[in-house]
Amino acid sequence: MTFLNSNIKKIGMKEKNEVNYDELIKKIPNKYVLTIIAGKRAREIDVENATKEVIKTEKKVTSVRKALLEISEGKIVAKELNEDEE
């Protein structure tokens, strides 16, 4: 089957910067912990990029999107804290 419009996505194909909630929940099953971890990482990314030159991209890639992508790729994981560490 041929599509006239090349922008039509085939089912099952994922864009490079697409964040899938189901994949994130598989990595970190608690949505509240996921939100906290993504927020902390997004702030770290903002600090890292504070001195860098801003480059325009086609799709806006925010620090939150970058943090969520890192979680879905397994670069960031949650660990349980013992009572001593809290």
C-alpha angles and dihedrals in degrees: 000000000000125000121209092206112064091198093073110109119223115233112266096021117119129206118234095248098035116125117208116201093206091057091049093051089051089056096042111017097194111077092203093053089045090054093049094047093046091048093050092048091046090055090049090052090050091053091047091050096043093096098036124096114258114242121198117234133187095248118034107252106197127191089251091054090049091050092049091048090052090052093049090049090052095245090122123043135178121238129196118247124223118227089258093058097051 
